[in-house]
Amino acid sequence: MRNSGLYYDSAFLTKEDSLRLQSWLSSLHPIWEQRYSKNRPPPPGESQRSLLRPVYWLGNWQFACLDYYRPPKGVLHRCVKAEPYPPVLERLVNKMEKITRQVFRSKDIPVGWKLNTCLINFYGSHEKDGKWVDVARVGEHKDFEPGPVASLSLGERAIFQFVKSQGRGRPSQVVFQQWLDDGSLQIFGGERYKNHLFHRVQRVEKKKGCYFPLHINTFKTRRINFTFRFVPEKHILPFRDFPAVLKEDLSPYLKELAKTSSFFASELKNN
Ligand SMILES: O=C(O)CCC(=O)C(=O)O
């Protein structure tokens, strides 16, 4: 029988692929994004803030200040064409897509679905005013890209929870939780896990002493998570096709990325 929306394999990644991934990750320069921008200022009652963790996107980059991809209304000018997957990820993604088609019901897999988008989250401690602060968590949210999402984890274990919102001021109710191990693959989709419930990372352990040497200043990374998602190609546009006001907001990020990425250097040049 096809599953009802949740799949977990604690040992998806081989040692060799984990080392290949870590070697590739050490070439990246993740960035810190701000939640808002000049042309998309904070709404009343909110203030400008940095995301809790550095990130990197592949396939397309959904900048926080563009408010991510939120169909049906928020689909235009949300996804900036980004770097393709490196060969090791391309191969792993093919495997994840195959597993998804085998174990998920076809009604939960949209037409044209493929895992063409990846958000890489870096979890750890951040040095602020001379003190190390643990910021290894993600608040409850939904991923709005259509169809199943696949999540690959490296490093320390994280407790991942699906929760039901209980309304304003009341703590959410945990419906199901799963420890995400080093090298594990989780796939979730369907009405319950993807559309109805929220999910969050409550905390990341420190038991194994994992530490990833990466190009991120004032940050010690002990867990890395890749979430692979689907965005229809028609909603992914190159930077040059964005409206001038959004280009103004995104330019500082593109310039920072272009310092170490030939892809983004060329996107800026062709602008
Ligand atoms: O780090 C994780 O396991 C989950 C990340 C997540 O919730 C997300 O990228 O939307």
The ligand as a Tripos MOL2 file, in Angstrom:
@<TRIPOS>MOLECULE
LIG
   10     9     1     0     0
SMALL
NO_CHARGES

@<TRIPOS>ATOM
      1 O1         16.1440   21.3660    9.1600 O.co2     1 LIG1
      2 C1         15.1640   20.6720    8.9890 C.2       1 LIG1
      3 O2         15.1430   19.4790    9.2590 O.co2     1 LIG1
      4 C2         13.8770   21.2680    8.4400 C.3       1 LIG1
      5 C3         14.0380   22.5490    7.6870 C.3       1 LIG1
      6 C4         12.7340   23.1370    7.2960 C.2       1 LIG1
      7 O3         11.7590   23.0250    7.9970 O.2       1 LIG1
      8 C5         12.6110   23.8850    6.0540 C.2       1 LIG1
      9 O4         13.6190   24.0870    5.3500 O.co2     1 LIG1
     10 O5         11.4880   24.2860    5.7080 O.co2     1 LIG1
@<TRIPOS>BOND
     1     1     2 2
     2     2     3 1
     3     2     4 1
     4     4     5 1
     5     5     6 1
     6     6     7 2
     7     6     8 1
     8     8     9 2
     9     8    10 1
@<TRIPOS>SUBSTRUCTURE
     1 LIG1         1 GROUP 0 **** ****
